[in-house]
């Protein structure tokens, strides 16, 4: 059997989850990998069949999306060309992790694909989102449309939604508490974060998308994004200060670390994720303002540790998906 696994390359969460899923898929046949997008720092161990430009947003430095950089990065003629010319007829199963090129190519070629993603969990009206409607709902529905859905979220809001995929490398970590706090806030400038966090009395490890070499200022160490280094810091930290993503907070909660989330401004998915996490008991800050240090110190001084149950079901989920949707 030939399988196409198409993965979104904006941010690191999709690629990180795929690192766990690809070896499971390879037990069922020949797997071709497609990645589109430009913003991931982690990579797959296996070679890619297709590396496409796709459509990505660019993280800003002040808590939101850099809209001008995102616009400049767009290449709609290339996107249209890739959608129209992606060869799909030889695949017996097409799996999509919120990847637009293959999703729309399937639409044009009248081929059914199955979503295996966090984003498709929003196909359920039970999945938490703010009360006020947002155009981001169109994004969930039309950015990467597929015929079938297998979703992941913090809780099982519908029968097609599962708890998060926790990578084996995370499940197998030996945890400790060396007292430092790990930070991953890619939409903020690391120098601005450093200036603020030096006002606290604890140690910080900031992982930066923009910094190529490590540096330290007082109680704050800044590192380039690196999977192994980040995992080591996370496994030995007191807590994680992070954005409104999904995989990172899920892994920290699994490791029984404290979590504080700052969702990106004007990024609807992150706002939804933060709301869902807050229902579990995770504290959320919606902006970095003159109360930030007070809120950080309050988080540091309280336990705020949320207990979750994220069982290892990935192999069964993949097995059920293959049996149900392969042609």
C-alpha positions in Angstrom: 0.0 0.0 0.0 1.2 3.5 -0.8 0.5 6.2 1.8 0.9 10.0 1.5 1.3 11.8 4.8 1.1 15.6 4.3 2.2 17.8 7.2 2.0 21.5 7.9 5.4 23.1 8.4 4.3 26.3 10.2 5.5 26.0 13.8 7.1 22.8 15.3 4.1 21.0 16.7 3.0 19.3 13.4 6.5 18.0 12.7 7.0 16.9 16.2 3.8 14.8 16.2 4.7 13.4 12.8 8.0 12.1 14.2 5.9 9.7 16.3 3.4 8.8 13.6 5.6 8.2 10.6 7.2 5.0 11.9 3.8 3.6 12.8 2.5 4.3 9.3 5.5 2.6 7.8 4.3 -0.7 9.2 1.4 -0.6 6.7 3.2 0.2 3.5 5.3 2.7 1.6 5.0 6.2 3.1 5.7 9.3 1.1 6.1 12.5 3.1 5.0 16.0 2.1 5.7 19.1 4.1 4.6 22.6 3.2 5.4 25.7 5.1 8.5 27.6 6.1 8.4 28.2 9.9 9.5 24.9 11.5 12.9 24.4 13.2 12.5 20.7 13.8 12.7 18.1 11.0 11.8 14.5 10.3 14.3 11.7 10.3 12.9 10.3 7.0 13.5 11.9 3.6 10.7 14.1 2.1 9.1 13.2 -1.2 7.7 16.7 -1.5 8.9 20.0 0.1 6.4 22.7 -0.9 6.1 26.4 -0.2 2.5 26.1 0.9 1.0 28.9 3.0 2.5 30.0 6.3 2.1 32.9 8.7 5.3 34.5 10.2 5.7 35.0 13.9 6.1 38.6 14.9 8.2 39.9 17.9 5.4 41.6 19.9 3.0 38.8 20.6 1.2 38.5 17.2 1.6 37.5 13.6 3.9 39.7 11.4 1.3 40.4 8.8 3.6 42.2 6.4 6.2 39.4 6.5 3.4 36.9 6.0 2.1 38.8 3.0 5.6 39.0 1.5 6.1 35.3 2.0 2.9 34.4 0.1 3.3 32.9 -3.3 -0.2 32.3 -4.6 0.8 31.4 -8.1 3.2 28.7 -6.7 0.5 27.5 -4.3 -2.0 27.2 -7.2 0.5 25.4 -9.3 1.3 22.9 -6.6 -2.4 22.2 -5.9 -3.1 21.6 -9.6 -0.1 19.4 -10.3 0.3 17.2 -7.1 0.1 13.5 -8.3 -2.2 11.6 -6.0 -3.9 8.8 -8.0 -1.4 6.1 -6.9 -2.0 6.5 -3.2 -4.4 4.1 -1.4 -4.4 6.4 1.7 -3.9 10.1 2.1 -3.4 11.5 5.6 -3.3 15.2 6.2 -2.1 17.2 9.2 -3.6 20.6 8.4 -1.6 20.8 5.1 -3.4 22.9 2.4 -1.8 21.8 -0.8 -2.7 18.1 -0.6 -6.1 18.9 0.9 -7.1 21.1 -2.0 -5.4 18.8 -4.6 -7.6 16.0 -3.2 -10.7 18.2 -3.7 -9.9 18.9 -7.3 -9.1 15.2 -8.0 -12.2 14.0 -6.2 -10.1 11.9 -3.8 -11.0 11.4 -0.1 -8.4 12.3 2.5 -8.4 12.0 6.3 -7.3 14.7 8.7 -5.0 13.5 11.5 -4.6 16.8 13.3 -5.3 19.0 16.3 -7.1 21.6 14.1 -9.7 19.1 12.9 -10.9 18.8 16.4 -12.6 22.1 15.8 -15.1 20.4 13.5 -16.9 19.5 16.7 -19.1 22.3 18.2 -18.2 20.9 21.6 -14.5 21.9 21.3 -14.0 25.1 23.4 -13.8 28.4 21.7 -14.6 32.0 22.8 -18.2 33.0 22.8 -17.8 35.7 20.1 -17.7 34.3 16.6 -14.4 34.8 14.8 -13.4 34.5 11.1 -10.9 31.9 12.2 -13.7 29.4 12.0 -13.5 29.7 8.2 -9.8 29.0 8.5 -10.5 25.7 10.4 -13.1 24.8 7.8 -11.4 25.8 4.5 -7.7 26.0 4.9 -7.2 22.3 4.7 -10.6 20.6 4.0 -10.8 16.8 4.1 -13.6 14.2 4.0 -12.8 12.5 7.3 -11.4 13.6 10.7 -9.3 12.1 13.5 -8.6 14.9 16.0 -6.5 15.6 19.1 -7.1 17.9 21.9 -6.7 18.3 25.7 -9.9 16.4 26.3 -12.2 14.1 24.3 -14.9 16.6 23.2 -16.3 14.3 20.6 -16.0 10.6 19.6 -13.4 11.4 16.9 -11.2 13.4 19.2 -8.4 11.8 21.2 -6.1 13.1 23.9 -2.7 14.4 22.6 0.0 12.4 20.9 2.9 12.4 23.4 6.1 11.4 21.7 8.0 8.4 22.9 11.0 10.6 23.5 8.9 12.7 25.9 7.2 9.6 27.6 10.7 8.1 28.2 12.3 11.2 29.7 13.6 11.0 33.3 12.1 14.1 34.9 13.6 16.1 37.7 13.2 19.6 39.1 16.3 21.8 38.9 14.3 24.9 39.7 14.5 26.7 36.3 11.6 27.7 34.0 11.6 26.9 30.3 10.2 29.5 27.9 9.0 29.1 24.3 7.3 32.2 23.1 8.2 32.5 19.4 5.9 35.5 18.8 8.0 37.6 21.2 11.5 39.1 20.9 13.9 37.2 23.2 15.7 40.4 24.2 12.4 41.9 25.4 11.6 38.8 27.3 15.1 38.8 28.8 14.8 42.4 30.0 11.5 41.5 31.8 12.5 38.1 33.2 15.8 39.5 34.8 13.4 41.3 37.2 12.5 37.9 38.8 14.5 35.8 41.2 14.4 32.4 39.3 16.4 31.0 36.5 15.0 31.0 32.9 15.8 29.1 29.7 14.4 30.9 26.7 14.3 29.0 23.4 14.4 31.6 20.5 13.5 31.2 16.9 15.8 34.1 16.0 18.9 33.5 18.1 21.6 31.4 16.4 24.1 31.4 19.3 23.4 31.0 23.1 23.9 33.9 25.4 23.2 34.7 29.1 22.1 37.8 30.9 22.0 37.5 34.7 19.4 34.8 35.5 18.3 34.3 31.9 19.9 31.9 29.4 18.8 32.2 25.7 19.3 29.2 23.3 18.5 28.6 19.7 15.5 26.2 19.2 16.8 22.7 19.3 14.7 19.6 20.0 17.1 17.7 22.3 18.1 20.8 24.2 14.5 21.9 24.7 13.5 18.4 25.9 16.3 18.4 28.4 15.3 21.8 29.7 11.7 20.8 29.9 12.3 17.5 31.6 14.3 19.2 34.4 12.3 22.5 34.8 9.8 23.7 37.4 7.4 25.0 34.7 6.9 26.0 31.1 6.0 29.6 30.0 4.7 29.2 26.4 2.2 30.5 23.8 -1.2 29.1 22.9 0.0 26.2 20.9 -1.1 22.6 21.6 1.8 20.0 21.5 4.2 22.0 23.8 1.7 22.6 26.6 0.4 19.0 26.3 3.9 17.6 26.7 4.6 19.8 29.7 1.3 18.8 31.4 2.1 15.1 30.7 5.5 15.6 32.5 3.6 17.2 35.4 5.2 20.6 34.9 3.5 23.9 35.8 2.3 25.7 32.6 1.5 29.3 32.0 0.1 30.2 28.5 0.3 33.5 26.6 -1.7 33.0 23.4 -0.8 35.0 20.4 -2.8 38.1 19.7 -5.3 37.8 16.8 -4.5 34.1 16.4 -7.9 32.4 16.9 -6.6 28.9 17.3 -4.2 29.9 20.1 -7.0 31.7 21.8 -9.2 28.6 21.6 -6.4 26.4 22.9 -5.8 28.7 25.9 -9.4 28.7 26.7 -9.5 24.8 26.6 -6.4 24.7 28.8 -7.8 27.2 31.3 -10.8 24.8 31.8 -8.3 22.3 33.0 -6.8 24.8 35.4 -3.9 26.2 33.4 -3.4 29.9 34.1 -3.5 32.2 31.0 -2.1 35.7 30.4 -3.5 37.5 27.4 -0.9 40.3 27.0 2.5 41.4 28.3 1.8 44.7 30.1 2.9 46.5 33.2 1.3 43.8 35.3 3.3 41.0 33.7 6.0 40.7 36.3 3.4 40.6 39.1 1.5 37.8 37.2 4.8 35.9 36.6 5.8 36.1 40.2 2.3 35.0 41.3 2.6 32.0 39.0 6.0 31.1 40.3 4.9 31.3 43.9 1.9 29.0 43.5 1.7 25.3 42.6 -0.7 25.5 39.7 0.1 22.0 38.7 -2.6 20.3 36.6 -3.0 16.5 36.6 -3.9 15.0 33.2 -4.4 11.6 31.7 -2.9 11.3 28.3 -2.6 7.5 27.6 -0.4 6.1 24.9 -3.0 5.3 22.2 -1.2 6.5 19.0 -0.5 3.0 17.6 -4.2 2.0 18.0 -5.4 5.3 16.5 -3.1 4.8 13.4 -4.2 1.2 13.1 -7.9 2.1 13.2 -7.4 4.9 10.7 -5.6 2.7 8.2 -8.3 -0.1 8.5 -11.1 2.4 8.1 -9.9 4.7 5.4 -7.4 2.9 3.1 -8.8 2.4 -0.3 
